[in-house]
Amino acid sequence: MPIPIKLAIVYYSTYGTNHAMAEAAAEAARQAGAEVRVVKVRETAPQDVVNSQDAWKAQQERTAHVQEATPDDLEWADAILLSSPTRFGGAASQIRAYIDTLGGLWGTGKLANKTFSAMTSAQNPNGGQETTLQTLYVTAMHWGAILVPPGYTDPVIFASGGNPYGASVTADGGPLKDTDIASIQHQARRLVEVTQQLKR
């Protein structure tokens, strides 16, 4: 019987790609035996800016039911999976703003020894996806988290573009490709399985 673990999947999604990635990861993690919370970070852009773009406003309305992430979600979790769009080679400002609320947890060692993995998306394959993942891992290193990137531990990594740091989706406005879903779900299962091993 698998060891029960608690996984927090924290995402920000402007148009829906990272939300879909979070849901795909959650499905695989639950199948692997994890208790999962999928939470979104708070929108920091002015509402009139959101309202000015139909797709952005529609995504906000579609996910109004999703709970907003708080530091408590990471304190609760054994494992953390963060999913952020890429913005100029780094995480979206909304994700960074959420990370800035975690000083109390970090300062008291409550993020240490949790497992951590990250996913991202960008409009094109070379839009900074790898640097976004690397900087998220650097942040987690400051916490004392245990990094669990997918590496090349399954052929699906190559099929989806070959990024060993984490699932990275080229967002074209359409649904996730089957190869992307396979890569995301492998990463989520690996995170759960490594966390279970550490809890033995």
C-alpha beads as a LAMMPS data file, in Angstrom:
LAMMPS data file: protein, C-alpha beads

200 atoms
199 bonds

1 atom types
1 bond types

-500.0 500.0 xlo xhi
-500.0 500.0 ylo yhi
-500.0 500.0 zlo zhi

Masses

1 110.0

Atoms # bond

1 1 1 0.000 0.000 0.000
2 1 1 1.480 3.389 -0.999
3 1 1 2.549 5.752 1.763
4 1 1 0.084 8.667 1.851
5 1 1 1.617 12.023 1.047
6 1 1 0.208 15.514 0.702
7 1 1 0.924 17.407 -2.518
8 1 1 0.256 21.105 -3.081
9 1 1 0.024 22.085 -6.739
10 1 1 0.317 25.856 -6.931
11 1 1 -0.200 27.544 -10.278
12 1 1 -0.821 30.828 -12.030
13 1 1 -2.547 30.839 -15.403
14 1 1 -3.420 33.825 -17.567
15 1 1 -5.165 32.016 -20.405
16 1 1 -5.538 28.467 -19.108
17 1 1 -2.406 26.520 -20.031
18 1 1 -0.915 26.275 -16.541
19 1 1 -4.328 25.541 -15.063
20 1 1 -4.669 22.598 -17.463
21 1 1 -1.134 21.496 -16.559
22 1 1 -1.986 21.610 -12.853
23 1 1 -5.126 19.529 -13.374
24 1 1 -3.244 16.928 -15.443
25 1 1 -0.612 16.670 -12.711
26 1 1 -3.263 16.370 -10.012
27 1 1 -4.946 13.461 -11.787
28 1 1 -1.711 11.479 -11.970
29 1 1 -0.712 12.338 -8.400
30 1 1 -4.041 11.159 -7.011
31 1 1 -3.704 7.915 -8.955
32 1 1 -0.274 7.497 -7.345
33 1 1 -1.833 7.786 -3.889
34 1 1 -1.343 11.457 -3.009
35 1 1 -3.803 13.760 -1.311
36 1 1 -3.758 16.781 -3.605
37 1 1 -4.604 20.462 -3.268
38 1 1 -4.727 22.467 -6.496
39 1 1 -4.594 26.170 -5.686
40 1 1 -4.062 29.284 -7.783
41 1 1 -2.044 32.301 -6.795
42 1 1 -3.783 35.646 -6.417
43 1 1 -4.128 37.835 -9.499
44 1 1 -2.041 40.969 -9.076
45 1 1 -2.798 42.664 -12.395
46 1 1 -5.388 45.451 -12.206
47 1 1 -8.884 44.174 -12.954
48 1 1 -9.350 46.680 -15.784
49 1 1 -6.295 45.174 -17.487
50 1 1 -7.732 41.665 -17.078
51 1 1 -11.095 42.845 -18.394
52 1 1 -9.453 44.358 -21.464
53 1 1 -8.482 40.881 -22.754
54 1 1 -11.380 38.520 -23.337
55 1 1 -9.341 35.325 -22.976
56 1 1 -7.773 36.477 -19.703
57 1 1 -11.135 37.518 -18.263
58 1 1 -12.720 34.231 -19.394
59 1 1 -10.017 32.191 -17.666
60 1 1 -10.504 34.186 -14.476
61 1 1 -14.236 33.451 -14.588
62 1 1 -13.713 29.733 -15.399
63 1 1 -11.524 29.261 -12.333
64 1 1 -13.383 31.471 -9.867
65 1 1 -14.127 28.332 -7.826
66 1 1 -10.430 27.434 -7.369
67 1 1 -9.093 28.358 -3.937
68 1 1 -6.353 30.971 -3.774
69 1 1 -2.995 29.749 -2.510
70 1 1 -1.819 30.764 0.942
71 1 1 1.378 29.938 2.836
72 1 1 -0.686 27.402 4.791
73 1 1 -0.938 25.236 1.661
74 1 1 2.832 24.793 1.580
75 1 1 3.082 24.236 5.315
76 1 1 0.468 21.466 4.941
77 1 1 2.242 19.791 2.037
78 1 1 4.953 17.146 1.961
79 1 1 5.562 17.898 -1.725
80 1 1 5.198 21.050 -3.811
81 1 1 4.631 21.336 -7.558
82 1 1 4.736 24.891 -8.900
83 1 1 3.442 25.763 -12.381
84 1 1 4.083 29.223 -13.834
85 1 1 4.006 30.885 -17.218
86 1 1 7.337 32.173 -18.451
87 1 1 7.723 35.937 -18.530
88 1 1 10.965 37.225 -20.054
89 1 1 12.889 34.169 -18.885
90 1 1 11.444 34.033 -15.383
91 1 1 8.301 33.159 -13.476
92 1 1 5.211 35.338 -13.817
93 1 1 5.085 38.238 -11.364
94 1 1 2.013 36.731 -9.721
95 1 1 4.028 33.637 -8.761
96 1 1 6.887 35.775 -7.476
97 1 1 4.437 37.819 -5.406
98 1 1 3.154 34.602 -3.829
99 1 1 6.702 33.443 -3.121
100 1 1 7.283 36.758 -1.366
101 1 1 4.599 35.793 1.186
102 1 1 6.557 32.710 2.252
103 1 1 9.226 34.448 4.334
104 1 1 7.632 33.374 7.607
105 1 1 7.694 29.703 6.594
106 1 1 11.199 29.883 5.188
107 1 1 12.495 31.782 8.207
108 1 1 11.255 29.106 10.601
109 1 1 12.469 26.186 8.494
110 1 1 8.983 24.989 7.581
111 1 1 9.788 24.623 3.875
112 1 1 12.954 22.598 4.471
113 1 1 13.010 18.950 3.409
114 1 1 9.821 19.184 1.381
115 1 1 10.157 17.877 -2.157
116 1 1 9.816 20.408 -4.967
117 1 1 9.302 20.302 -8.711
118 1 1 8.305 22.926 -11.273
119 1 1 6.547 23.265 -14.642
120 1 1 6.149 26.143 -17.077
121 1 1 4.808 27.276 -20.436
122 1 1 5.653 29.943 -22.993
123 1 1 4.395 31.074 -26.367
124 1 1 7.387 29.566 -28.154
125 1 1 9.874 26.790 -27.365
126 1 1 12.797 29.175 -26.826
127 1 1 10.986 31.795 -24.785
128 1 1 12.914 31.220 -21.578
129 1 1 11.237 28.050 -20.346
130 1 1 14.443 26.463 -19.050
131 1 1 15.585 29.582 -17.197
132 1 1 12.158 29.923 -15.600
133 1 1 12.416 26.397 -14.203
134 1 1 16.015 26.877 -13.099
135 1 1 15.215 30.060 -11.182
136 1 1 12.270 28.396 -9.469
137 1 1 14.594 25.593 -8.382
138 1 1 17.118 28.154 -7.107
139 1 1 14.336 29.646 -4.976
140 1 1 13.481 26.214 -3.580
141 1 1 17.156 25.625 -2.798
142 1 1 17.053 28.672 -0.513
143 1 1 14.222 26.975 1.374
144 1 1 16.212 23.774 1.831
145 1 1 13.719 21.874 -0.318
146 1 1 14.634 18.614 -2.039
147 1 1 14.569 19.105 -5.815
148 1 1 12.815 16.454 -7.896
149 1 1 13.124 17.355 -11.577
150 1 1 12.019 14.696 -14.073
151 1 1 15.438 14.413 -15.698
152 1 1 15.447 11.853 -18.491
153 1 1 13.744 9.181 -16.422
154 1 1 11.138 8.274 -19.033
155 1 1 10.949 8.398 -22.854
156 1 1 7.977 10.763 -22.610
157 1 1 10.433 13.527 -21.682
158 1 1 12.011 13.281 -25.127
159 1 1 8.643 13.025 -26.861
160 1 1 7.478 16.284 -25.290
161 1 1 10.579 18.310 -26.159
162 1 1 13.325 16.886 -23.973
163 1 1 13.375 19.327 -21.054
164 1 1 14.959 17.546 -18.059
165 1 1 14.130 20.375 -15.644
166 1 1 10.366 20.018 -15.832
167 1 1 7.375 19.899 -18.119
168 1 1 7.491 22.910 -20.437
169 1 1 4.601 23.493 -22.791
170 1 1 4.590 25.642 -25.898
171 1 1 1.267 27.423 -25.450
172 1 1 -0.512 27.956 -28.760
173 1 1 -3.995 28.650 -27.425
174 1 1 -5.151 25.071 -27.921
175 1 1 -5.515 22.148 -25.518
176 1 1 -2.487 20.344 -24.147
177 1 1 -0.961 17.816 -26.519
178 1 1 -0.958 14.152 -25.510
179 1 1 2.852 14.209 -25.262
180 1 1 2.674 17.204 -22.916
181 1 1 0.113 15.485 -20.704
182 1 1 2.256 12.339 -20.580
183 1 1 5.310 14.364 -19.545
184 1 1 3.376 16.322 -16.898
185 1 1 1.874 13.177 -15.449
186 1 1 5.221 11.382 -15.349
187 1 1 6.708 14.334 -13.473
188 1 1 3.833 14.360 -10.970
189 1 1 4.064 10.595 -10.371
190 1 1 7.836 10.838 -9.929
191 1 1 7.412 13.628 -7.371
192 1 1 4.907 11.550 -5.423
193 1 1 7.020 8.381 -5.606
194 1 1 10.244 10.099 -4.497
195 1 1 8.376 11.761 -1.620
196 1 1 6.949 8.382 -0.586
197 1 1 10.442 6.890 -0.590
198 1 1 11.722 9.701 1.613
199 1 1 8.892 9.107 4.089
200 1 1 9.593 5.389 4.497

Bonds

1 1 1 2
2 1 2 3
3 1 3 4
4 1 4 5
5 1 5 6
6 1 6 7
7 1 7 8
8 1 8 9
9 1 9 10
10 1 10 11
11 1 11 12
12 1 12 13
13 1 13 14
14 1 14 15
15 1 15 16
16 1 16 17
17 1 17 18
18 1 18 19
19 1 19 20
20 1 20 21
21 1 21 22
22 1 22 23
23 1 23 24
24 1 24 25
25 1 25 26
26 1 26 27
27 1 27 28
28 1 28 29
29 1 29 30
30 1 30 31
31 1 31 32
32 1 32 33
33 1 33 34
34 1 34 35
35 1 35 36
36 1 36 37
37 1 37 38
38 1 38 39
39 1 39 40
40 1 40 41
41 1 41 42
42 1 42 43
43 1 43 44
44 1 44 45
45 1 45 46
46 1 46 47
47 1 47 48
48 1 48 49
49 1 49 50
50 1 50 51
51 1 51 52
52 1 52 53
53 1 53 54
54 1 54 55
55 1 55 56
56 1 56 57
57 1 57 58
58 1 58 59
59 1 59 60
60 1 60 61
61 1 61 62
62 1 62 63
63 1 63 64
64 1 64 65
65 1 65 66
66 1 66 67
67 1 67 68
68 1 68 69
69 1 69 70
70 1 70 71
71 1 71 72
72 1 72 73
73 1 73 74
74 1 74 75
75 1 75 76
76 1 76 77
77 1 77 78
78 1 78 79
79 1 79 80
80 1 80 81
81 1 81 82
82 1 82 83
83 1 83 84
84 1 84 85
85 1 85 86
86 1 86 87
87 1 87 88
88 1 88 89
89 1 89 90
90 1 90 91
91 1 91 92
92 1 92 93
93 1 93 94
94 1 94 95
95 1 95 96
96 1 96 97
97 1 97 98
98 1 98 99
99 1 99 100
100 1 100 101
101 1 101 102
102 1 102 103
103 1 103 104
104 1 104 105
105 1 105 106
106 1 106 107
107 1 107 108
108 1 108 109
109 1 109 110
110 1 110 111
111 1 111 112
112 1 112 113
113 1 113 114
114 1 114 115
115 1 115 116
116 1 116 117
117 1 117 118
118 1 118 119
119 1 119 120
120 1 120 121
121 1 121 122
122 1 122 123
123 1 123 124
124 1 124 125
125 1 125 126
126 1 126 127
127 1 127 128
128 1 128 129
129 1 129 130
130 1 130 131
131 1 131 132
132 1 132 133
133 1 133 134
134 1 134 135
135 1 135 136
136 1 136 137
137 1 137 138
138 1 138 139
139 1 139 140
140 1 140 141
141 1 141 142
142 1 142 143
143 1 143 144
144 1 144 145
145 1 145 146
146 1 146 147
147 1 147 148
148 1 148 149
149 1 149 150
150 1 150 151
151 1 151 152
152 1 152 153
153 1 153 154
154 1 154 155
155 1 155 156
156 1 156 157
157 1 157 158
158 1 158 159
159 1 159 160
160 1 160 161
161 1 161 162
162 1 162 163
163 1 163 164
164 1 164 165
165 1 165 166
166 1 166 167
167 1 167 168
168 1 168 169
169 1 169 170
170 1 170 171
171 1 171 172
172 1 172 173
173 1 173 174
174 1 174 175
175 1 175 176
176 1 176 177
177 1 177 178
178 1 178 179
179 1 179 180
180 1 180 181
181 1 181 182
182 1 182 183
183 1 183 184
184 1 184 185
185 1 185 186
186 1 186 187
187 1 187 188
188 1 188 189
189 1 189 190
190 1 190 191
191 1 191 192
192 1 192 193
193 1 193 194
194 1 194 195
195 1 195 196
196 1 196 197
197 1 197 198
198 1 198 199
199 1 199 200
